[in-house]
């Protein structure tokens, strides 16, 4: 991955985090975090992975992001000083869910060994 793409990924992550914190009203007690941004080498698209806690609110939050993606894209376009701003796409980061499953399995094993 080129240094330019790494810089673009970090820039999009920082700017989109600020935009989401101002523009998206999460459900009560919900936390939305951008965990990773992956931009195609031709800058055509940027995949933005979001972590949502609690996990049971993920569908609701992703639907809200999808409904507002045009406005979020427009706000990002205004903030980035680039010739081509990648088209954004939101994806759910399942790392938290997978980590929770592994922790539960480890607890069960630990209880059996006692």
Backbone as JSON, one array per atom type, in Angstrom:
{
  "sequence": "XXXXXXXXXXXXXXXXXXXXXXXXXXXXXXXXXXXXXXXXXXXXXXXXXXXXXXXXXXXXXXXXXXXXXXXXXXXXXXXXXXXXXXXXXXXXXXXXXXXXXXXXXXXXXXXXXX",
  "N": [[0.85, -1.18, 0.0], [0.56, 2.17, -0.87], [2.19, 5.11, 0.47], [0.68, 7.37, 0.17], [-1.98, 6.4, 0.01], [-2.23, 5.36, 2.58], [-2.13, 7.75, 4.04], [-4.43, 9.02, 3.03], [-6.37, 7.24, 3.96], [-6.15, 7.61, 6.78], [-6.81, 10.32, 6.96], [-9.47, 10.35, 6.0], [-10.62, 8.72, 7.95], [-10.29, 10.3, 10.29], [-11.68, 12.69, 9.61], [-14.27, 11.72, 8.94], [-15.02, 10.59, 11.34], [-15.4, 12.85, 12.93], [-17.47, 14.07, 11.49], [-19.54, 12.15, 11.71], [-19.92, 12.18, 14.47], [-21.13, 14.64, 14.78], [-23.33, 14.65, 13.03], [-24.85, 12.29, 13.17], [-27.3, 10.88, 15.16], [-27.02, 8.69, 17.55], [-28.71, 5.69, 18.79], [-30.03, 5.61, 22.15], [-27.52, 5.18, 24.57], [-25.69, 4.07, 22.83], [-22.65, 3.49, 21.07], [-20.65, 4.61, 18.45], [-17.94, 3.82, 16.47], [-15.31, 4.48, 14.25], [-13.33, 2.07, 12.95], [-11.57, 1.31, 10.95], [-10.33, 2.35, 7.77], [-10.33, 1.73, 4.36], [-9.04, 2.44, 1.37], [-9.42, 2.25, -2.14], [-6.74, 1.8, -4.53], [-7.06, 3.51, -6.78], [-8.51, 5.54, -5.75], [-11.27, 5.47, -5.98], [-13.16, 4.38, -4.26], [-13.88, 4.23, -0.76], [-13.84, 2.09, 1.87], [-15.43, 2.06, 4.91], [-15.08, 0.9, 8.04], [-17.18, 0.33, 10.76], [-17.54, 0.12, 14.25], [-19.98, -0.89, 16.47], [-21.51, -0.41, 19.51], [-23.9, -1.16, 21.89], [-23.9, -4.38, 20.29], [-26.39, -5.24, 19.42], [-27.63, -3.0, 18.42], [-26.56, -2.53, 15.98], [-27.72, -3.02, 13.39], [-29.73, -1.08, 13.22], [-28.21, 1.3, 13.41], [-26.52, 1.07, 11.15], [-28.44, 1.15, 9.12], [-29.33, 3.77, 9.44], [-26.97, 5.18, 8.83], [-26.73, 4.43, 6.15], [-29.02, 5.64, 5.05], [-28.32, 8.28, 5.29], [-26.06, 8.58, 3.79], [-25.54, 10.06, 1.45], [-25.58, 12.76, 2.3], [-23.52, 12.62, 4.22], [-21.38, 11.99, 2.53], [-21.27, 14.33, 0.99], [-20.59, 16.22, 2.96], [-18.06, 15.24, 3.67], [-16.74, 15.57, 1.22], [-16.58, 18.36, 1.12], [-14.8, 18.87, 3.18], [-12.38, 17.66, 2.56], [-9.42, 18.37, 0.82], [-8.88, 17.5, -2.05], [-8.34, 16.24, -5.35], [-9.88, 14.05, -6.3], [-12.33, 12.71, -4.36], [-12.85, 9.81, -2.58], [-15.67, 7.62, -3.06], [-17.8, 6.82, -0.43], [-18.4, 3.95, 1.65], [-20.11, 2.14, 4.06], [-19.29, -0.38, 6.41], [-19.91, -3.05, 8.69], [-17.91, -3.65, 11.43], [-17.01, -6.61, 12.71], [-15.29, -7.39, 14.71], [-15.47, -6.84, 17.48], [-17.69, -8.38, 18.2], [-16.75, -10.97, 17.58], [-14.58, -11.12, 19.32], [-15.9, -11.06, 21.77], [-17.25, -13.52, 21.66], [-15.07, -15.31, 21.71], [-14.02, -14.7, 24.24], [-16.13, -15.58, 25.86], [-16.05, -18.35, 25.37], [-13.53, -18.94, 26.41], [-13.97, -18.34, 29.12], [-15.81, -20.35, 29.77], [-14.24, -22.63, 29.46], [-12.33, -22.14, 31.42], [-13.92, -22.28, 33.73], [-14.61, -24.98, 33.72], [-12.14, -26.15, 34.24], [-11.68, -25.59, 36.89]],
  "CA": [[0.0, 0.0, 0.0], [1.4, 3.37, -0.97], [2.13, 6.06, 1.58], [-0.44, 8.29, -0.12], [-3.23, 5.73, 0.39], [-2.23, 5.32, 4.04], [-2.47, 9.1, 4.48], [-5.83, 9.25, 2.69], [-7.16, 6.44, 4.9], [-6.14, 8.28, 8.08], [-7.54, 11.57, 6.81], [-10.9, 10.03, 5.92], [-11.02, 8.22, 9.27], [-10.38, 11.43, 11.22], [-12.75, 13.62, 9.21], [-15.58, 11.06, 9.02], [-15.34, 10.44, 12.77], [-15.94, 14.14, 13.37], [-18.76, 14.28, 10.82], [-20.52, 11.25, 12.32], [-20.23, 12.63, 15.84], [-22.0, 15.82, 14.69], [-24.49, 14.48, 12.16], [-25.62, 11.08, 13.46], [-27.82, 10.77, 16.52], [-27.1, 7.25, 17.82], [-29.71, 5.29, 19.78], [-29.65, 5.81, 23.56], [-26.52, 4.26, 25.09], [-24.97, 3.44, 21.71], [-21.37, 4.09, 20.72], [-20.24, 4.34, 17.08], [-16.51, 4.1, 16.32], [-14.69, 4.06, 12.99], [-12.17, 1.26, 13.31], [-10.61, 1.18, 9.86], [-10.71, 2.85, 6.45], [-9.54, 1.09, 3.31], [-9.31, 3.12, 0.11], [-8.87, 1.6, -3.33], [-5.58, 2.55, -5.06], [-7.47, 4.55, -7.72], [-9.3, 6.49, -4.96], [-12.67, 5.43, -6.4], [-14.03, 4.0, -3.15], [-13.29, 4.05, 0.57], [-14.66, 1.27, 2.76], [-15.29, 2.56, 6.27], [-15.58, -0.09, 8.99], [-17.65, 0.92, 12.0], [-17.84, -0.74, 15.38], [-21.17, -0.37, 17.12], [-21.73, -1.04, 20.81], [-23.98, -2.61, 21.89], [-24.0, -5.01, 18.98], [-27.79, -5.38, 19.01], [-28.04, -1.75, 17.77], [-25.79, -2.4, 14.75], [-28.58, -2.94, 12.21], [-30.39, 0.24, 13.26], [-27.21, 2.34, 13.12], [-26.09, 0.93, 9.75], [-29.54, 1.65, 8.29], [-29.29, 5.23, 9.55], [-25.81, 5.63, 8.05], [-27.06, 4.23, 4.74], [-30.0, 6.66, 4.66], [-27.69, 9.61, 5.29], [-24.75, 8.49, 3.15], [-25.37, 11.17, 0.5], [-25.22, 13.96, 3.07], [-22.19, 12.39, 4.81], [-20.42, 12.09, 1.43], [-21.18, 15.74, 0.64], [-19.82, 16.88, 4.01], [-16.67, 14.81, 3.53], [-16.2, 16.23, 0.02], [-16.28, 19.76, 1.47], [-13.7, 18.95, 4.14], [-11.12, 17.15, 2.0], [-8.86, 19.13, -0.29], [-8.33, 16.49, -2.95], [-8.95, 16.28, -6.68], [-10.92, 13.03, -6.3], [-12.66, 12.19, -3.03], [-13.44, 8.47, -2.77], [-17.06, 7.35, -2.7], [-17.74, 6.09, 0.82], [-19.27, 2.78, 1.86], [-19.99, 1.72, 5.45], [-19.34, -1.82, 6.7], [-19.92, -3.35, 10.12], [-16.72, -4.35, 11.92], [-17.46, -7.67, 13.62], [-14.21, -7.75, 15.61], [-15.98, -6.81, 18.86], [-18.56, -9.54, 18.35], [-15.9, -12.16, 17.58], [-13.81, -11.08, 20.57], [-16.83, -11.43, 22.84], [-17.47, -14.96, 21.55], [-13.85, -15.99, 22.16], [-13.94, -14.52, 25.68], [-17.13, -16.48, 26.46], [-15.53, -19.72, 25.27], [-12.43, -19.05, 27.37], [-14.56, -18.39, 30.47], [-16.4, -21.68, 29.96], [-13.12, -23.57, 29.63], [-11.75, -21.83, 32.72], [-14.83, -22.8, 34.76], [-14.5, -26.45, 33.72], [-10.86, -26.56, 34.8], [-11.66, -25.31, 38.33]],
  "C": [[0.9, 1.24, 0.0], [1.2, 4.28, 0.24], [0.96, 7.02, 1.39], [-1.77, 7.66, 0.32], [-3.35, 5.64, 1.91], [-2.65, 6.68, 4.6], [-3.94, 9.42, 4.2], [-6.74, 8.49, 3.65], [-7.27, 7.13, 6.26], [-6.93, 9.59, 8.04], [-9.05, 11.32, 6.77], [-11.4, 9.54, 7.27], [-11.23, 9.38, 10.25], [-11.57, 12.33, 10.88], [-14.14, 12.98, 9.35], [-15.98, 10.83, 10.47], [-15.96, 11.73, 13.3], [-17.32, 14.4, 12.76], [-19.84, 13.42, 11.47], [-20.9, 11.72, 13.71], [-21.17, 13.84, 15.84], [-23.33, 15.55, 14.01], [-25.39, 13.28, 12.49], [-26.02, 11.07, 14.93], [-27.98, 9.28, 16.83], [-28.23, 6.93, 18.8], [-29.15, 5.48, 21.19], [-28.64, 4.75, 24.0], [-25.68, 3.57, 24.03], [-23.7, 4.22, 21.4], [-20.98, 3.64, 19.32], [-18.77, 4.75, 16.95], [-16.06, 3.64, 14.94], [-13.41, 3.33, 13.35], [-11.12, 1.2, 12.21], [-11.2, 1.8, 8.6], [-9.77, 2.21, 5.44], [-9.95, 1.7, 1.97], [-8.68, 2.36, -1.04], [-7.72, 2.43, -3.89], [-5.95, 3.66, -6.04], [-8.34, 5.63, -7.08], [-10.78, 6.52, -5.35], [-13.61, 5.18, -5.21], [-13.23, 3.86, -1.86], [-14.28, 3.25, 1.4], [-14.37, 1.72, 4.19], [-15.92, 1.54, 7.21], [-15.96, 0.62, 10.28], [-17.92, -0.17, 13.02], [-19.0, -0.08, 16.12], [-21.39, -1.15, 18.41], [-22.95, -0.4, 21.44], [-24.31, -3.16, 20.5], [-25.45, -5.1, 18.5], [-28.36, -4.11, 18.37], [-27.39, -1.58, 16.39], [-26.68, -2.21, 13.52], [-29.22, -1.56, 12.11], [-29.41, 1.35, 12.87], [-26.76, 2.27, 11.67], [-27.18, 1.41, 8.8], [-29.55, 3.18, 8.28], [-28.13, 5.8, 8.74], [-26.1, 5.51, 6.55], [-28.03, 5.28, 4.23], [-29.33, 8.01, 4.48], [-26.36, 9.64, 4.54], [-24.51, 9.63, 2.15], [-24.93, 12.44, 1.2], [-23.83, 13.81, 3.69], [-21.11, 12.51, 3.74], [-20.19, 13.56, 1.06], [-20.35, 16.51, 1.68], [-18.34, 16.51, 3.96], [-16.01, 15.49, 2.33], [-15.79, 17.67, 0.31], [-15.03, 19.87, 2.33], [-12.35, 18.52, 3.57], [-10.67, 17.99, 0.81], [-8.11, 18.13, -1.17], [-9.02, 16.63, -4.31], [-10.12, 15.29, -6.75], [-11.12, 12.55, -4.86], [-13.34, 10.85, -3.24], [-14.91, 8.43, -2.36], [-17.04, 6.47, -1.46], [-18.77, 4.96, 0.87], [-19.03, 2.33, 3.3], [-20.15, 0.21, 5.58], [-19.27, -2.0, 8.2], [-18.68, -4.15, 10.48], [-17.15, -5.34, 13.0], [-16.39, -8.09, 14.62], [-14.68, -7.82, 17.06], [-16.84, -8.04, 19.15], [-17.74, -10.83, 18.44], [-15.08, -12.25, 18.86], [-14.68, -11.53, 21.74], [-17.09, -12.94, 22.83], [-16.27, -15.74, 22.06], [-13.73, -15.88, 23.68], [-14.93, -15.44, 26.4], [-16.65, -17.92, 26.45], [-14.42, -19.92, 26.29], [-12.94, -19.11, 28.8], [-15.15, -19.77, 30.76], [-15.32, -22.72, 30.21], [-12.5, -23.38, 31.02], [-12.61, -22.38, 33.85], [-14.75, -24.33, 34.87], [-13.24, -26.93, 34.42], [-10.8, -26.37, 36.31], [-12.3, -26.41, 39.1]]
}
